Amino acid sequence: MCAEKTSRVRFYLFLVGVVLTLSGAYGVVPMVSSLNVEEAIGSLTLAIGYAIAIPSTFLVPAVASAFGIRTVVVIAATCYLLFVLGNVYTAYYTLIPAAVFFGVGDGWYWSSGSIVANNFAVEISKNEPGTYEVRRRLFTGIFFAASQIGTIFGSAASVVFLFVDRQLSGRSNFTTNRDFSFCGANDCQDPNITLANIEQYTPAFVATRYSLIAFLAGLVLIAVILHMVNLPVEARHEVERTTNTSSDMCSTTPSNDDAAATANQNSTPFQVMAKSLKSTLKLLITPKQLLIMWLAIYGGMTLSFFNGEITRAFVSCVLGVDKVGVAVILFAAGDTIAAYVGGKVNSKHGRNYPFAFAFVLDVSSYVVCLNWQITENTTWVIYILSFMFGMSDGLWQSQTNEMYGSFFRDDNKQALAAWNIMYEVGLATQFAISKALCVWQKIYLQIALMAVAVIFYGVAYYIFVWRLREEKIYENRSTPISSHIHIIIISERL
């Protein structure tokens, strides 16, 4: 009992570290394209960062096997710290290295954080057989909830610092008698227009930028120390071997993950990395993955569309950079609510209803972005848009993650890695094209990609879910009616 209480305390302290880490890192991310708006250096920074996150994710199993999962978490948080510090000054020689650190941090922290949450679920479930699966889902949900709390807290800090900056400088009334024709969907990042309105995107006082970065960096530094002291040192190989034996599974057939874990026990870190890379690459080219990956890519592009375009072209351009934090808080609130409600709906009715609602939300948001005539009296629309994009992101992100786990039940680890890779591809792509296209062109691109993604998902659903369900019903006609009902329910939730 004492050991279980100790594990719970450690898990809660880990969550505190998550909140502090992501408060610092994601307190900066939404402002990068605004604070570093000159020559679109900020968008380039995030494009490079998310591109680096793709291959860096493959290194997590090897580093964890060699040095323990604590080392992965600490290195990732340290990379976030260096990324935050890199934004203290707008220049290629500071932001490009910062982009590299962000890529490693983002690729490692999310992967290792999920593993840590799973480790604690296994550890606490040892004395209560059959409770692992419930705790795994619960702890994973709590981990992602903590990440959103961190985003909200970091954004709130930026709101306070930049609000004080605006009040002291007298820049608080930006919307009075201003020309908004170059904002919103009409934003093409014209350098002349940007420089003429630079006060919209940057703090009035350099000291404000230094103070905000220092505060956010301090939060991440505290988190690094907390992770070092709190998390266990060992690599905890037994977690992989005991995962399925602790869960409430209907079948005793070993999964591919179990076989891989057994084979990895006597492998070197480089062999583990090679095997993991091979398995993931093999999964990436399967027909099933090639059909559903477009939803993950679209989800990543939508998140980066908000962080790179909405925060710059709508929030900073119209209201000023000090309001970016408010928009992000509303985005995170909508994200959290939608992810929670979407999970509830999914557990009872499947993921198609959440997908349909996310589709309607995004179409509505894009229509508003394209047709909204920005005036001084309608700037509040920006906050509604932020909340709506947050809700759709909460649905796309959580439901596509669950979809990969369901479509690839026997290759769960590789499937979730594949989901993360496709999501990062979407994030990197949107930032990479940021300067090449106007916002209205990116909106049409988003709509087209969403339509293609939904169509391909429909094909995948018909081939791998609907038809499979019909075959199961046909093959089990001799079984009791209650078994038929059970088969239908399980299939509907795929």
N, C-alpha and C positions, 0 to 999 in steps of 0.2 A: 504493500500500500504506500509506504514511504517513497519507494522507487517510482511509483506511478505519479505521485504528487510532484516529485522532483522533475519528472519528464514533462508534466503539464506546465510547471513554472518555466522550464526552459523553452517550451514551445511558445508561451506567451511573451517571453523576453525576445525570442526570435522574431515574433510579429512586431514588437516595438522596433527592432532593428530594421525590419522591412519598411515600416512607416517612415522612419527617419531617413533611410537610404533613398526611397522614392520621393520623399518630400523634397530632398535636395536636388536629385537628378531631374525629376519631372516638374519641379518648380521652374527649371530653366528651359527644358525642351520646347514648350509651346511659345516661348519668347525668343528662341534662337533666330528665327527668320525675321523678327522685328528688330531686335537689338543689333543684329548684324545684317541689316537690309542692304547696305552698300554692295553693289555688284552681285547681289543675291548670295553672298558668302555664307549666310546662315543656312539657306536651303541646301547649298552644296555640302556643308558640314554634315547635316543630317542624312543626306543621300549617301555620302561615303560611310557614315557610321552604320546605317542599316545594311549597306552592302557588305561591310565587314562582319556584321553580326551573323550573316548566313553561314560562312565557313567556320567561324569561331564556335558555333554551337556543336559541331562535330567533335571538338576537343574535350568537351565536358566529361564523357565517360572515362577517357584515358587519364585525365588529370585527377579525377575523383578516385580512380582505382589506385593511382600511384601515391597520392598525397592526402586523400580524404576529402569528403564533401565540404568540410569546413574551409579548407584552403581555397576551393573553388568560389565559395560565397565571399570570402574575405578579399580575394583578388578582384572579383567582379565589383564589389562595393568600392574598392580602392580605385578601380578604373572609372567608376562613376564620379568619384571625388576629383580625379584629375580632369575629367570632362567638364565639370562645373567650374573648376579653376581656370580652364582654358578659355572660358567665355568672359574673362575679366577684361579682355581687350580685343577689339575687332582687327584681326590681321591674319593672313594666311598662315604665318609661322606659329600662331597660337591655336587657331581653329582646326587646322588639318590634323595635328597630333591629337587634339581634343576629340575629333571625329573617330580616330582609331581607338582611343580609350573608350569612347561611348559604344562603339561596335562590339568590343570584347565584353564590356560590362553588361550590355543589353542581351547579348547572346548567352552569357554565362549566368547572369543573376536569375532570369526567369526560369531557366532550366533547372538550376541547382536549388532554387527556392521551392519548386514543386517536389523535388526529390527529398528535401529536408522535411517538408510537410508530410510526405509519405512515410519517411523514416519514423517520425514521431507517432504516426498512426499505428505503425507496426509495433513500436516499443510499448505504447500504452495498451495495445490490444493483447499483449502476451498473456495476461492474467484473465482475460475474458475471451475465450475462443469464439469465433463466429461474429465478432464485432468489428473486425478490421475494415471490411468494405464500407460500412456505414461511416466509420471514422475517417477513412481515406477521402470519401466524398465531402464530408463535413470540413476536414482540415484544409483540403484543397480550396474549397469555397471561401473559408476564412482567410486563407493566404491571399486570394485575389481581392477579397474585400479590403484587407489591410493595404493592398497596393493602391486601391482607389482612395482610401483615407489619406494615404501619403500624398497622392496627387492633389487632393483638396487642401491639405495643410500647406504644402509648398506653394500652391497658387494663392492661398490666403496671405502668406507672407509677402509675396510679390505685390499683391494688392495694397497692403499696408505701406510698404516702402515707396512704391510709385505714387500712391495717393499723397503722401507727405511731400514727395518731390514736386508734384503738380501744384499743391497748395502753396508751397514756399516760393515757387517760380512764377505764380500767377497764370499758369497755362491751363487752368482747370476748365475753361469754357471753349473747347475746341470746335464745337458744333455750331457756333454762332456765325452766321453769314459766310459759310464756307461752300466751296464748290466740291461736290461729291462725285462728279462725273468720272473721275479717274479711280474711284474706289469700287469695291464689290466685284461684280462680274466683269466690269470694264478694266480691272487692274491688269496691266500687261508688264509690270515692273520696268517701266520706262525710266532709265537712270536720271534723266533731267527732272521728271516729275517727282521721283523719289527724293532727290536732293533738295528740291524746292519745298518739300513738305517733311523734311527729316525730323522736325520736332515732334511729329506724330508718332514716330517709331522709337525714339530714344529718350532716356531720362534727361531732365534739364541740367542736372548736376552730375558730373563724373563720380563724385563721392557716393551718390545714390547707387550707381551700378556696382561700385566696389563694396559697399556695405551689404547690398542684397546678395551678391555672389559669396561674400565672406560668411554671411549668416547661413546660407544654404549649404556651403561647403562644410561649415561647422557641424551641421546636422548629420551629414554623411560621415564625417570623421568620428563622431560619437557612435554611429552605427557600426563602423569598422571595428572599433574597440570592443563594442558589445558582442559582435559576432565572434571575435577572437576569444573572448573570455567565456562565452556562453555555450557555443556549439561544441559537440564532441569532436575529438581529434581523429578517431578511427574512420576508415573508409566504409565500414559497415556493409561488407559484402553479404552478410547474412540476410539483409533486407530483401535482396533480389531473390534469395532462395526460399524465403518464407512467405513472400507476398501472397501467392495463391492459396497456400495451405491455411492461411488465416482468414481468408475471405469466404463469403457465403456463395460458393459456386455450385451450380447444378451438375457440372460434369467433372470427372476426375482425370480427364485427358490433359496431359501437359501441354502448355502453349509453347509457341516458338520462343517467347521470352524466357520461359523456364529452362528450355534446352540451352539457350544462349548463356544464361546465368551459370548453369552447370559447367559449360565448356570454358567459361571465362575464369573459373576459379584458379587455374594453374597457368593462365596466360599473362604475358608481360603487358604493360600499359600500351605499348605500340601495337601489339597483336589485338588487344581489345579495341583500340581506335580503328584499326584496319577492318576488323569484323563489323564493328558498328557502322562504319562508313559504307562498306559493301552492302550490308543489309538495308540501310536507308536508301542508298542509290537504287537498289533493286526494286524497292517499294515505290520509289518516285516514278518509275517508268511503267508501272502496272496500269492497265486500262481504267480500272476503278479510280486510281489516284489522278490520272490525267483528266478525268471527267469532273471530279469534285474540287480539284485544286483551284479552279477559277473563283469559287466563292471565298476561299482563303486569301487569294491574291486581291480580290476586290475589297475584302474586309481591311487588309493592310493599306490599300490605296485610299480608302475612305478615312481611316484614322489619320494618315499623313495629309490628306486633303484638309482636314480640320486643323491639324497642328501647323501646317505650312501656309494654307491659303485663307481659311476663315479667320485665323488669328491675325494675319497680316492685312489682307485685302479688305476685310470687313471690320474687325474690331479695332486694330491699330489705326487704320486709315481713316475711319469714321470717328471713333471715340477717343483714340489715343492708346499708347502701349500700357498705361496704367489700368485699363479695363480688361486686358487679356486675362488676368487672373480670375476676374469675375466670370468671364465666359467659360474658362476651363473648369471652374467650380461647378457651374451649371451642367457642363458636359459630363463631368464625373458623377454628378448626382443622377442625371438621366441614365448614364451607363450602369450604375449600381442598381438602380430600381429595375431597369429592363432586364439585366442579367439575372436578377433574383426571380422576377416574375416569369421570365422566359424559361428558367429551369423548372419552375413549378408546372407550367403549361406543358413543357416537354415531357415531364415524368408521367403525365396523365393522357396527353393527346398526341405526342410526337412533336418533332421539330418543325413540321411544315407550317403550322400556324404562326410560330414566332418568325420564321423566314418570310411568310407572306406579310406580316405586320411590318417587319423591317423594310421590305420592298416598298410598301406604301409610304412609310415614313421618309425614305430617301427620295422617292419620286416627288413627294410634296416639298421637301426641303430644296431640291434642285430647281423646281418650278419657281419657288419664292426667290431663290438666288438670282435666277435669270430675269425675272420680271419685276422685281422690287425696285421702285424708284426711290432712292434714298433721299430723305428730307430730314430737317432738324426735328420734326415732330414724330418721326417713325423709327428713330434709332433703336428703340426698345425691341424691334423685330430681331436684332442680332442676338439677343439673349434667348429668345424663343428658338431660333435656329440652333444655337449652341446646345440647348437641352434636347432638341430633336435629334441632332447628330449624335449626341451622347447615348440616347436610347437605341438608335439603330446600331451603333458600335457595340453596345452591350449585348445585343441580340446576335449580330453577325459573329462576334468574337467567341462568345460562349457556345453558340449553337454549332459553329463550324468545328470548334475544338471537340465537342461531344460527338459530332458526326464522324470525325476521323477515328475516334476511339471505338465507335460502333461498327463502322465499315471495316475496320482492321482489328478485330478482337484478338486474333492470334499473334499480332505483331504490334502490340500497343505502344511500346517505347519508340519503335521506329516510326509508327504512324504519327505520334505526337511530335516527334522531331520533324517529320515531313510537313506537318501543319505549321510548325513554327517557321520552317524554311520558306514555305509559300507565303506566309504572312509577312515575313521580312522582305521577300521579293516585292510584294505590293508596296510596302513602306518605302523601300529604296527607289522603286520606279517612279512614284509620284514626286518625290523630292528631286529626282534626277531630271525630270522634265519641267520642273517648276519655272525656270527662266525662259524655256523655249516656247511656252504656250501662254496665252491669256487665260484668265480664270474661266471665262465663258466657254472656251474651247475644252478646258479640263472637265467642266461640268458635263458637256456632251459626251466626252470620253468615258466619264464615270457611268453615265446612263447606259451607254452602249455595252460597256464591260459587265455591268450588273445584269443586263438582259441576257447576254451570252452565258454568264455564270449560272443564272437561274435555269436556262434552257438545258445546259449540260447536266445540272443537278437533277432536273426532271428525267433525263435519259438514264442517269445513274440510278435514280430511285426506282425507275421502272425495271431496269435490268437486274439490279442486285437486291432490291427489297420487295417490290410488288410481285414480280414474277416468282421470286424465291418463296414468298408467302403462299402464293397459289400452289406451287409445287409441293410445299410442306403439307398443305391442307389435303391435296390429292393423295399424297403418300401416306397420310395418317387417317384416312377415312374410317379405318377399322378401329381406331382408338375412341375412347369415350368422348362425349360432347365437351366435357369440361376441359379435356386436353386440347380440343380444337380451339376453344376460346382462349386458352393460355397461349397457344401458338400465334393466334391473331394479335393478341395484345403485345407479345414480345416483338413481333414483326413490325407492328405499327410504330414502336418506339425506336426502331433502328434509324 
